[in-house]
């Protein structure tokens, strides 16, 4: 019978959706926008910034006022991430959005752009960037949506 097979396929999809969850792992926060079981800021010197369709998101590791995990920044706003230590590893977490994304540096202080991440991916992608200087502000944007951010390195 085809109906039981269809029902099995629906059950499989339901289990996959539920098992993807909305936990941000060690960040101690939850968000329906981006999730990953491997994401953690519980170790020293780590920060994660989420990249989604038309927004950037504080996931964990940013320590300034208004930078709590789960804070969303959309077009026309600027995500700010204050790091507590210069040797903090900053990673961009690309969720499961429909649109394509790429984080690129803007201005004189640069870091290597992340790879271009096509939309519709089933598995989130995480890309670290290397920030070579301390006492500076690195400005970046999503090349596809124009949403901007800055990382302030002590």
ZIGIPE-V975247 format. One record per residue. N is the residue number from 1. RES is the residue in one small letter. PHI is phi in radians with two decimals (NA if undefined). PSI is psi in whole degrees, -180 to 180 (NA if undefined). Layout:
N_RES_PHI_PSI, N_RES_PHI_PSI
This chain:
1_x_NA_140, 2_x_-1.38_-31, 3_x_-1.05_-48, 4_x_-1.05_-38, 5_x_-1.13_-43, 6_x_-1.06_-42, 7_x_-1.12_-39, 8_x_-1.09_-44, 9_x_-1.08_-42, 10_x_-1.09_-41, 11_x_-1.09_-41, 12_x_-1.07_-46, 13_x_-1.10_-41, 14_x_-1.09_-42, 15_x_-1.12_-43, 16_x_-1.07_-43, 17_x_-1.13_-44, 18_x_-1.17_-41, 19_x_-1.24_-20, 20_x_-1.20_-28, 21_x_1.05_-176, 22_x_-2.29_18, 23_x_-1.39_144, 24_x_-1.76_30, 25_x_1.01_-128, 26_x_-1.26_-3, 27_x_-1.24_-20, 28_x_1.35_10, 29_x_-2.23_162, 30_x_-2.20_155, 31_x_-2.73_139, 32_x_-1.41_-2, 33_x_-1.53_-45, 34_x_-2.47_142, 35_x_-2.58_155, 36_x_-2.92_130, 37_x_-1.22_-24, 38_x_-1.51_-5, 39_x_-1.36_125, 40_x_-2.67_137, 41_x_-1.99_15, 42_x_-1.19_-25, 43_x_-1.38_167, 44_x_-1.29_149, 45_x_1.05_49, 46_x_-2.36_144, 47_x_-2.51_142, 48_x_-2.19_135, 49_x_-2.11_126, 50_x_-1.46_145, 51_x_-2.16_123, 52_x_-2.41_-173, 53_x_-1.22_94, 54_x_1.50_15, 55_x_-2.67_160, 56_x_-2.07_155, 57_x_-2.48_131, 58_x_-1.25_120, 59_x_-1.72_-52, 60_x_-3.03_160, 61_x_1.62_-8, 62_x_-1.63_135, 63_x_-2.17_17, 64_x_-1.56_173, 65_x_-1.09_135, 66_x_1.34_15, 67_x_-1.97_27, 68_x_-1.14_149, 69_x_-0.95_136, 70_x_1.69_-6, 71_x_-1.31_123, 72_x_-1.76_139, 73_x_-2.16_129, 74_x_-1.99_-179, 75_x_-0.93_137, 76_x_1.60_-11, 77_x_-1.98_168, 78_x_-2.20_122, 79_x_-1.27_130, 80_x_-2.04_133, 81_x_-2.24_107, 82_x_-1.53_121, 83_x_-1.56_151, 84_x_-1.54_-22, 85_x_-2.39_146, 86_x_-1.14_-28, 87_x_-1.60_21, 88_x_-1.23_134, 89_x_-1.50_120, 90_x_-1.80_130, 91_x_-2.20_143, 92_x_-1.75_130, 93_x_-1.90_113, 94_x_-1.66_118, 95_x_-1.37_-152, 96_x_-1.86_45, 97_x_-1.31_167, 98_x_-1.39_-29, 99_x_-1.61_161, 100_x_-1.45_155, 101_x_-2.55_154, 102_x_-2.75_128, 103_x_-1.57_126, 104_x_-2.23_145, 105_x_-1.27_154, 106_x_-2.26_132, 107_x_1.70_-166, 108_x_-1.29_-40, 109_x_-1.46_123, 110_x_-2.21_164, 111_x_-2.41_168, 112_x_-1.17_134, 113_x_-1.10_150, 114_x_-1.27_162, 115_x_-1.10_158, 116_x_-1.27_127, 117_x_-1.92_113, 118_x_-1.19_151, 119_x_-1.25_165, 120_x_1.35_15, 121_x_-1.27_144, 122_x_-1.52_-23, 123_x_-1.99_127, 124_x_-1.04_151, 125_x_-2.04_140, 126_x_-2.21_127, 127_x_-2.25_119, 128_x_-1.39_154, 129_x_-2.16_151, 130_x_-1.77_123, 131_x_-1.85_110, 132_x_-1.46_-20, 133_x_-2.07_149, 134_x_-1.87_161, 135_x_1.27_26, 136_x_-2.37_172, 137_x_-2.08_124, 138_x_-1.70_126, 139_x_-1.84_141, 140_x_-2.56_169, 141_x_-2.67_160, 142_x_-1.40_115, 143_x_-1.08_-23, 144_x_-1.55_-33, 145_x_-1.95_-18, 146_x_1.45_-2, 147_x_-1.12_133, 148_x_-1.93_159, 149_x_-2.68_170, 150_x_-2.55_144, 151_x_-2.02_122, 152_x_-1.78_115, 153_x_-1.75_124, 154_x_-1.21_NA
